[in-house]
């Protein structure tokens, strides 16, 4: 099983580290960490994400919807090419604007 960790960088800034795959996104702990924030905009740095599959994209979409319900926006920075390609293939780029 691959590990994925979420590190808090500042009040509204987080970094994901590891693989965003079906093997690393099995529980809700990462989402819960983001939902604990009281900020209106969260910045998620993906520069240390080494691999992404469709489960990783699904997790991001789910995270976006949960944060939106709480009137919070998620800004993705340093998005890996693999994720950009999945977003384009899935035709969900409008969700990440």
Secondary structure, DSSP 8 states (H G I E B T S, - for coil): ---EEEEEEETTEEEEEEEESTTT--SSHHHHHHHT---SEEEEEEEEEEEE-HHHHHHHHHHHHHHHHTT-EEEEES--HHHHHHHHHTT-GGGG-
